[in-house]
Each structure stands twice: as C-alpha cells, then as structure tokens.
Amino acid sequence: MGKKSRAKGAKTENTPATAGKSGKNNLWLILGGAAIMVVIVWATLRTTGTDPLGSMTNHTVSDPTSDEALKGPVTLISTLDPGSFTGRARAAYQAAKDVPEILAQLPCFCGCMGSPELGHKSNLYCFADSHGNICELCQTIALEAKEMNRKGIPVETIRSNIRKTYGGNRM
C-alpha cells in the first residue's frame, strides 16, 4: 500500500532541464504567431493603399485616369504650403491652393494615379505630398488648368484638353 500511495501522490518536479524546454516551446509559439500576423498584415496592405488623408482605398479601377475614376463628388484635400517650394513647383502648389476644385476633377498622366505607393485620385493629390515638387508633368497640368480656368474655360473642356494633350491615345 505504501508504494501505490507514493506513486499517486508523486509530482513531476520542474528541473532546470524541463523548465528550459518548456520556455523554448513557448518562445517558438510566440514567434510563430508573430510571423503569421506579419504575413496577414503584409498581404492585406499589399492590396490597398492610403490616400494623403490616411483613409484606405482599393485600387480596382483599371485606368485611374478615366472619367470613371474621377466620377463622384469632388474631394478637396489639403495641399502643402506653396511657400515651402521655389520656382515652378511653388507656382504649381499655389495653383493647387487657388483652384483645388478644378485640379480635383483632372487626371494626372505621370503614373501617380495608378501607383499603389502614391494612390493619387486626381491632379490635386500631387500637391498634397511632395510628389508635385519633383514631377514636371503634374506641375504642367496644374499650371495649364489654372490658366484655362482664369480664361473662363469650363472644367469639362479643361479636362478634355488635358486628356488630349497628355493622355496619349486615351480619349
């Protein structure tokens, strides 16, 4: 009877060898879970981008410069201060401040509207970040649009002129 009660009441001791093994197993579980989370986040972010306001957008329009991509309510966003730039870039950023409702309805043909990294939705977005500072095409579209608007040309005609001049065969 003494042997049986001793066997039932015996506890497994947590020796340093078994404690280390248990700790290593927990570490691998934590690292594995973290790796899975990183893959999930990466896969999710790969299919979406953010606009300058930080909201998530899906890039599903096949031609981001199409009229379809520019449909819907005009979204006016904040642009960078023209005083932060010089020369032609400064004038383009000023155009974005002066006529944002026009630039918000115009495509940009430099490729920024199709870029998941930039995620621009119109020419106005070029001036919400520093992209407009380095891109001559973005600047040209903004400056020409401002001038056409000053002459009283309707936005539909401005968009058509920009599309004909810079859109290649896209009509």
Summary of the structure (lengths in Angstrom):
residues: 171
radius of gyration: 29.0
end to end distance: 96.5
largest distance: 107.9
contacts: 455
relative contact order: 0.11
helix: 57%
strand: 4%
